[in-house]
Amino acid sequence: MLWALTLIFAPLVSFGQLTDIDPDDQNLCVDIKTNLRLRDRHANTNNGVALLQDFLQEKGFLKSEPTGFFGQATLSAVKAF
């Protein structure tokens, strides 16, 4: 069974939450041009896995160093995000 993930990173704001979001803050999202899935490698995804891992690590969701391999640690970090 293949697991396909389509990831869109954007700030989420609910109606019950009052939050100021700086539109000039470039760290709110990452632009990944390919669909990523479990066992992908950054070389096969136009560096998408590495971009995703860097973003997740910067935000505190990926506790390990980015490897460029979309394994269970990356999947868990995506789910936590």
Residue pairs with C-beta under 8 A, 6 or more apart in sequence:
2 37
2 38
3 37
3 38
3 75
4 35
4 37
5 35
5 36
5 37
5 38
5 78
6 35
7 32
7 35
7 36
7 52
7 78
9 28
9 29
9 30
9 32
9 55
9 81
10 28
10 29
11 21
11 28
11 29
13 19
13 21
21 28
27 58
30 51
30 52
30 54
30 55
32 45
32 48
32 51
32 52
33 46
33 48
34 45
34 46
34 48
36 45
36 48
36 49
36 52
36 70
37 70
38 70
38 71
38 72
38 75
39 69
39 70
39 71
40 48
40 49
40 69
40 70
41 49
41 68
41 69
41 70
42 48
42 49
42 50
42 51
42 68
42 69
43 68
49 68
49 69
49 70
49 74
50 66
50 68
52 70
52 74
52 78
53 62
53 66
53 67
53 68
53 74
53 77
54 66
56 62
56 74
56 77
56 78
56 81
57 63
57 64
57 65
57 66
59 81
61 77
61 78
61 80
61 81
62 73
62 74
62 77
63 73
63 77
64 73
